[in-house]
Amino acid sequence: MGRKDANQRTDHVLAAIRDAIIARRLRPGQRLRELELAELFGVSRTIIRAVLQQLATAGLVRIEANKGASVDLPSHDEIAGLFQARAIIEMGIVARLCSTTHPDLIQRLRAHIELEQSAIDASDYRQAIALLGEFHILLAQAAENESVNAFYRSLVLRTSLIVSAIEAPADSTCRTEEHSELLDLIEKGNVQAASMCVWNHLQEIQTSLRVAAEKGEQDYHPLQHLFLRESLAK
């Protein structure tokens, strides 16, 4: 197998398992055995091992010595830490953007917000989450600090995956109007208000995730995904 083919197979398996976790077909605690997955996808255990490592880095899988891999989501404290890190970095980013004029950036981001709203209106939840997260990445890129960009992008992508895996579509808290408000404040050069907007925005998402995670823990039964909801209700 060539390297290109191996990479394509790795990407395919990664997307399949990640999507199953996000869609809640694979639930926290469920074992992910290398041999079974290798046979299921028709790939080597080396590819499965690489996929599981990537999912572990994203916070969706836990790998333990002598136990193997299982579906996992970060604890409440870990989620809080991720969003606190995002807030600290993004508050610095908007402070820098407030100090200079960026008419082209503002115009580009307003067009991006329209794409966010279109995805929300179309009930394309997965695309909406991707676009809502990308808004924050575009802000970081405008600050023109490559070291910050790379680290912040990894934070945003990780938290976006967590949002997809935990939060129900109807409960999404990352709203386009909050992004519009932030752009207005940046355009006005209001550092204090823009920083507070970032803090409140990310705290609201974090709180919503905690509530959704706690509800999921209360409602979860390991066999519920095997039956139609109507069958369980009878």
N, C-alpha and C positions, 0 to 999 in steps of 0.2 A: 504494500500500500504506500503510495507516494505521500509526501508531506501535505500537499494541497488537499488530497482526498481525506487524509486523517483529520485535518483541520475542519473540513466540511462536515464530517461525521461527528466530530466533537461539538461543533456549533449546533447541529441538529439535535443531538441528545440533550445538550445543555438547555436549548429552548424548550424541548418537550417536557423535561422534568421541572424546569422553572415555571412554565405555564401551568403545569398540573398543581404545583404548590400555590400559585397565585389564584387559580380557579378553585382552590380548596378541595381538589380531588385527592391530593396527598395532604394529610393533616399532621400537625405537630405530634411527634413521638413515633410516627410510622417509620419502620426500618427500611433502609435503602441498601439492599445487599448487592455487592459488586457482581457476583456470578449471575444472579437472577436478571439484573439489568443488562449485563453483557449479552446474555442469551436472548432477552426480549428485543433488544435493539440490533442484534447481530453484529456487535462490535467487540473489540478486545477489552479485557479488564483494565488495561492501561488507559484507554480512552475514558472508561467509566470513572476511574480513579481521578483523572484530570478534571472531569466534569464536577465530581463531588467536591474537589478542592476549590473550584471556582464558586460553587454554590455556598460553601462554607465561608469563603471570603466575603460573599455578599450577605452573609448572616441568615441564610435560609436553610442551612444544613449544619448539623453538629457532628463532628468526627471525634470519636473517643477511642483511645487505645484499648484493644481487646474487645471492643464492642461494635466497632464499625460506625457507619453513618446512619443518621436518622433525620427526619424533617424537624426543623427547629426554627424558632423565631426569637429575636432578641428579647431579653427581659425588659420590664418597664424602666429599670435604671439604665440599661444599655441604650434604649430608645431615647431617653431623656438626655443622655450624654451626647448622642449623635446630633440631636436637634440643638443642643446648647453650642456644640462646636460650629454647626451651620450658622447659628445666630451671631456668634462672635465674629466669624469671618465675613458674613454678609453685611453686618453693620459697618465694618471697616470699608467694605467695597462701596456701599452707598455713600459713605462719608466722602470718599475720594471722588465719586462721580458728581456729588453735589458741588464740589469745589471748581468744576470746569463745565463748560457747555458742551453738550453732545446732541445737537439737533438730529443728526443722522441716526444715532443710536435710539433716541426717543421714538422717531418715526418707525424704525425697524421693529422695536419692541411693541409698539401699538399695533402694528400689522400682525405680530406674533400673537398678541392677545385676541385678535379676531379669529385666528386659527383655533385657539383654545376654546373660545365660545362656540365655534362651529362644531367642534368635536363633542362638547357637552350637549349642545342642542340635538346632535345626532345620536346621543346616548352611546357614543363610542368611548367607553370608560377607559380602556387601556390607552388609546391614543391621547385622551384628555390628560391622563396622569403623566404621560411622556412629555407632552407639550408644556404642562404646568411646571414640571421639573426643569425642562429646557430653558424656560424663562429665566430662572435663577442662574443657570449656567451661562447664558448670554450676558447677564449682568456682570458675572465674574470675568468673562473674557474682555469686556469693555475696560476693566481696570488695568489690563495689559501687564499682568504679573504671571508669568508662566508657571512658576512654582505654586502660587496660590490657585491658579486655574486647575491644575492637575489634581491637587488634593481636594479642592472644593467639588470638582466634577465627580470624584469618587464618592464623596459624602452624599451629594444629591442623588446619584444613581442608586446608592444603597438605600437611602430613605424612601425613594420612590418605589423600589421593590417591596419594602416593608409596608408602605401604604397600600399597594396593590394586594398584598397577601392578607392584610388584616381588615382593611376598611371596606364596607359594603358600598356599592356605587351611590346609593341614595344618601349616604352619610359623608360624602366627600366634602372636605372643609377648605381645600385650596381653591379659592374663587378668583375669577378673572377681575372682578371689581376691586379686589385688594391689590392686584398687580397694577391696575390702572391708577389707583390711589397712590401707590408707591412711585410710579412714574411722574405723577403730578408734583409730588414733593421733591423729587430729584430735579425736575425741571425748574422748580422755584428756588433750588439751592438750600432747602430747609433741612439741614443735617440732623437736628435733634428730632424733628417729627418723622423724617424718613427712617432714622434708626429705630425709633419706637414702633413704627409701622412694621418693620422687619421683625422685631422682637415679638410683637403681639401676634403677627401672622403665623410665625413658626410655633409659638406657644399654643395657639389654637389648634394647629394640626396635631401637635404632640398630645394635647389633652384628648382630642377626638380619638386618636389611636389607642390611648390607654383605656378609654371607655369601651371602644369596639373590641379590644383584646380581652377585657374582663368579661364582656358579654359573650364573646366566642368561647371562652373557657367554661362559662356556666352552661351554655347551650350545647356544647359539643358532646357527641357520643361517637365512638370509633366506628360504629356500623351504620351511621345515619346516611352516609353517601351511597349506600348500596340499595336504598329504597326510595321510592317516590314520596314526596312530602304528603301527598294525599293518602298513601297507604299507612303512613305513621299516624295520621290524624284520626284514623278510624278506630 
